[in-house]
Amino acid sequence: MKQPRDFSLHGAIDLGARQAAAQRRQRAAEQGSATGQAGTVIEVTEETFNTDVVARSRSVPVILDLWAEWCGPCKQLSPVLEKLAEEANGAWILAKVDVDANPQLSAALQVQSIPMVVAVLAGQIADGFLGALPEAQVREWLGQVMGVAAQLGLQPQAGPAADEQDASAQAAGQPGQGGQPPDMPAYPDGAVGAQARSALAAAQAAMERGDLDAAAAEFERVLATYPGDPVATMGLGQVGLIRRVESYDQAKARLDAEQRPDDAEAQARVADIEMASGKIEASFERLLNTIRRTSGDERDIARRHLVGLFAIFPPRDPRVAKARATLSSLLF
């Protein structure tokens, strides 16, 4: 008998299937613990969901593939998703969820039929589809998801040893308080890695003596070799912030923002001043409030400026994660 569309998946699973699912769940948990879930395709359980999906989605898009061993269409779709994830090389993460092994998570996600694919961005579900779509349609959908991710300022971690770079950046303190790039990250041995280390050291020295042009040039050298490098991106963002703030008449900027609350550029100038003064949450909230109040071009100016300020911070900075989640709720 054909299963009704609204029939509970879990009511149709026998005890043998449940036992097998439990065993797969245990293997997935052990594999995740052993590997640190660092790949582009990961197995997710109820215990690891918050870390491997929700938290991770604040710095890189996560695509959930909800499947089961008995599901024929799942076996058609999953290889397509895995292939595309490998091609993406970290631009997004594929997180596979065995619905039989994780019934509580399946219920929380309101799974009614599988395969079910869901995009998670900035800690929130952004989009999804049901059924085994052809590869061309999956590619098209992923392109739309990545477009949404770009609006939120989600960028894949690039360059060598991204985790080490993120950790060193986290330890470096707050942007706008001293204006120095983070500590030297780990780069591969060899001439290219040595050049990157030398460029970052030169950039830090230039920042310390106030030579913003020289610092920017060195950061750009690193980005030419490692596009998207978090440390160089942060440093270049700090240079841009300092340059902008130095060009402002701060008293006039504050007056303009007070008199024109819906002027996104006026609000952005004061957000820069607040950021450079270490008032990070206030800076983010000013731009988020502007996005709430405005529409059209003004709203987009505020969004793009906010995303630009996100780039000054490590990808997993909790203040950025909170602001990005709020931005996601405002935009979508």
N, C-alpha and C positions, 0 to 999 in steps of 0.2 A: 504494500500500500504506500502510495506517495505521501511523504510527510507534509502536513499543512505548514504554511509559511510561518504561522505564529506558534507552532508547536515548540515546547521547551526542549532544547537540545539535550539537557541533562537527564530528562526523564526517559530518553531513548537509549541511554548508554548502559550496557550490562556490567555486572561486577567484574568480569575479566578485563573489560576495557578500562574500568576505573583503576584496577590494580596496575595495569600497564601504564596508564597515565601517571599514576603516582610514582612509578619507577622512573619514568621520563622526567618528571618534575625533580626528583632527587638528583638524577644525573645532571640536569641543567643547573641546579643549585651548586653542585660540586664543581662543575665546569666553570661556572661564573666565579666562584671563590678562587679557583686555581689560576684562572687567566686574568682576573681583574676586569673582564668584559671590555677589553680595549679595542676589539675589532670593529669592522663595519657591519657585521651581522652578529647579533647577540641573542641568547635565549633569556627570556625574562620570566620571573615567577612573581607570585603575590608578595613574597618577602623582599624582592629586589626591585619592584616596580618604581617605588618612589625615587630610588637612587639612579637606576639605569634608564628610566624614562622621564619622569617629572623633572628631576634636577638636571639631567643631561640636556633636556629640551630647552633649557634656558640659555644654552650657548651654541647648540646645533640642532637642526630639525631632527625629530625622531619619527620614523614611520613604523606603526604597529601592524604586524601581520598576525591576525587571530585565526588559528587553524586547529585541526584535529587529525589524528592518524587515520581515521576512517573516511575522511572527507576527500572524495575524488577531485573536485575542482581546486581544492587547496593544493593538491600535488601538481596541478598545472600552473597555478599562480605563484607559489612560493619560489620555484627556481627562477622565474622571471624577476621577481623582486630581489632575490639574492644576486643575480647577475648584474642588475642595475645598481645595487648597493656597492658591489665591488668596483664597477665602472666609476661610480661617484667618488670613490677613494676618500671617504671621510666627509664629503660635503653634506651628507645626511647619514643617519644610523638606522639600520633595519633591526627592529626589536620583535622577536618572534614569541608569541604567547600561545601555548597549548591550552585551549579552553577546557579540555577535560581535566587536565592536571591543576588548573587554577580556576575552579568554579566561582569563588568569591570575586575574583578580579573580572571574570566574564560577566557576572551579574552587575558589578559596578559600572562596566562599560556598556551595559544594556545590549549584550550580544543576542540577537534573535536568529541570525543565520550566518553561515560561514561559507567561503572565506569572507572576512571583513577586514578592511584596511583603513587605518585611521592615522592622520597626521597630527602630531603633538608639537606645538610651538609655544615657547615661553611658558611652559607649564599648563597649557590649555589645549583642548581638542579644537583644531582649526578646520578640518575637512576630512572626508572619507568616502569610501565606496564599498559596495557589496558585489560579490561574484568574481569570477575569473575573467578579467578583462584581457584583451590582446595586448601584446607588449607595446604597440604603438600608442594605445590609449593610456596605458600606465605611464609611459614616458610623458605624454601630454599632461596628465594629471600631476605628475611630479614637477613638471615645469611650472605649473600654477602654484603648487605648494612652495617652491623655492622663490617664486615672485613674492608671495606673502611673507616668507622668511626675510627676504631682503628689505621689505618695508619695516620690519621689526628690528632690523640691524643685526640679524643672526648671520654670522659668517662662520664657515668651517674653519677649524684650527688648522693652520698650514705651517710649513717649515719644519725643521728638525726638532725632535724632542718637545712637542707641543705641551705635554703635561709638565715637563720641567720648567718650561718658559712660564706657564701659567702660575706655577708654584712660586717661582722667583718674583714674578710680578706682584702676586698677592702679598709677598713679604716686603715689598718696597715702599709701602705706605700710600697715602692718598695723593692723587694728582692735585696740582694747584698749591701744594704745600712744599715748596722747595724747588719744584720744576725739574727734578732729575728723573731720568729714565730708571727702570728697575735694575736690580743686580744682573750681572752677566749670566745669561742662560747657558745651557749645555749645547754645543754644536758638534757635528761630526769632526773627526780628525781629518787632516789634509788641508790643501791650500784653500779650498772654498770656505771650509769652516773657520780657518784661521783669519781669512779676510773678513768674515762676518763678525768674529770676536773683536778684531781690530777696529772695524767700523763703529761698533757699539761703544767701545772704549773711547774712541775719538769723539763720538756724539756726546757722551756723558761729560767729557772734558770741556767740550764746546758749550754745553748747557751751563756748566759751573762758572764759566767766564762770561756768560751772557751773549755768546756769539750764536744767535738763533739760526742764521743762514748756514753756518758751517754744520751745526747740529742737524738741521733738516737734510742737508746734502748727504750726511753719513747715514741717517736713517733710510733715505731713499736708496742708497747703495745696497743696504741689506734687503730691502723690499724687492729690488731688481733681481736678486738671487733667490730669495724666499718670499714670494708673493703672499701677503696675508700674515706674515710673521707677527705674532702678538706683541712682542717687545718693541719692535721698530714701529709698528702701527700706533702703539700707545705713545711712544716718544714723539712721533710726528704729530699726533693729535695734541699733545701738550704744547709743542712749538706753536701750532696754529692757535690754540687758546691764548697763549701769552701774547702773541702778535695782535690778536683781535683786541684784547683787553687794554693793551698799551695804546691802541689807536682811539679808544673811547674817551669822551668827556663824561666821566662817570656820573657827575651830578646831573647833567643834561639827560643822560641815558635813563637814570632812575625817574626823572620827572616825566620823560616821554612815556615810559612804561606805565606810570601811574595815570596819566591823562588819556592814554590810548590802550586800554586793556585788551582790545581785539587786534592790535597791531602786532603780528607775529615777530617781525624783525625787531621791534622795540623790546618785546619780551625776551627775545633771544639774546639781546645785548646784556640785559640785566642778569639773565641766566648765566652768561659767561662770567660776569663780575662775581656772582655768587659762587660759581664753581671755583674760580681762581682764589677766592677767599676761604675755601674749604667748606662752604655751605652746600654740600653735595645734594642732600635730600631736598633742600629748598630750591635748588636749581632745577632738578628734575621735576618737582611738583609744579613749578611755575610753567614749564613747557607743557606738562600734562594738562594743566588747567586751561591753557591756551587752546590745546587740541579739543578739549571738552566744549569750549565756547564758540569755536570758529568752524568754518567749513571751506571747501574749495581750496584756492591757492594759499590762503592764510594758514589753514590747517596743515597743508602739506609742508609749508615752510617750517612750522613748529615741529612737525614730525621729523623732517630731515635734520634739523638742528639737534634735536634730542638724540637721534641715532648717532650723529657725529660725536656728541659728548659721551655716549656709551663706549666709543672706541678708545677713549682715554684710559679705560679701566680694564683690568683682567677680565676675560670672558665669563668667569664664574663669580665675579664680585656680587655679594648679596644685594647691594643697593641697586645695581644694574638689573639683577634678576627681578627684583620687586617692581622697578619702574617699567621694565619691558613687559611683565605680565599685565600691568595696568594699561599700558599702551595697546597690547593685544586685545584686551576687553573693550577698549574704546574704538578700535578700528574695525573689529569684526564682531 
